[in-house]
């Protein structure tokens, strides 16, 4: 069995790591390079950096931050936000990222997934999906959660895999930053419908939440932000806890 991964997420705005609740109430946290380096040293398996306003502001992604991170961080990291073309993929990968995450642009132009997968390999292509529940259905949202696409989660995820995405990050917007736990039921439903790794995002508040989503939620990895940023959970303690509960976890 492949090791379960713990992935700190760093949302970047104006060159700084920030964090909010349900995509609002944004507050400053730290320098992205310094924080990324710290997580690398503490034993994180991977990192994710999101330029959280690039798509909404229709501007290019923060390549200067990516280059600085690649010089200081020695674990795999994913970059997303503002990725609109295959050239954007190339620029981010050349700047040092291991994977590139697409969200809004993939919905607008699904062929981007195919093109990037063929050009760079599906291991580089991460499909990030933000969802909310409305009238009993899980719908895909874009532009930082501002716009309902009308697409249903499972249909879009299956299409993304068929087009060449190598991984899916599922963020349940209503639990984002609330710390009441992941929606393991939704994660499990998604995992049952795709054959690529699913990364759970949105809702981590304690160690039990990670255990739940990595077991009952069938997630391959768990992504979190504020519990790590504000030292509410230590990475080493979390990984030891999961290891003690017989999950395949990399220690040290």
CORCORQUI-V661184 format. One line per field, one symbol per residue. phi: phi as a letter, one per 30 degrees, with the letter a starting at -180 (. if undefined). burial: I if it has 9 or more other ideal C-beta (glycine too) atoms within 8 Angstrom, else O. Layout:
phi: ???
burial: ???
This chain:
phi: .dddccbdccdcbhibdbbbbhibhdbdbaddddddddddddjedabbccddcddddhbddddddedddddcccbebcbbjidbbdddeedddddkdcbbcbbeddddbedededddddcjddcccccbcbbcbhicccdcbhiidbddiddeddddddedddkdcabcccdddcdidicjdddddddddedcbcceccdbjkdbaddddedddcddhddabcabdddechdbdedddddedddciddbdci
burial: OOOIIIIIIIIIIOOIIIIIOIOOOOOOIIOIIOIIIOIIOIIIIIIIIIIIIIIOOOOOIIIOIIIIIIOIIOIOIIIIIIIOOIOIIIIIIOIIIOIIIIIIIIIOOIOIIIIIIOOIOIOIIIIIIIIIOOOOOIIIIIIIIOOOIOIIIIOIIIIIIOIIIIIIIIIIIIIIIIIOIIIIOIIIIIIOOIOIOIIIIIIIIOIOIIIIIIOOIIIIIIIIIIIIIOOOIOIOIIIIIIIOOOIOIOOO
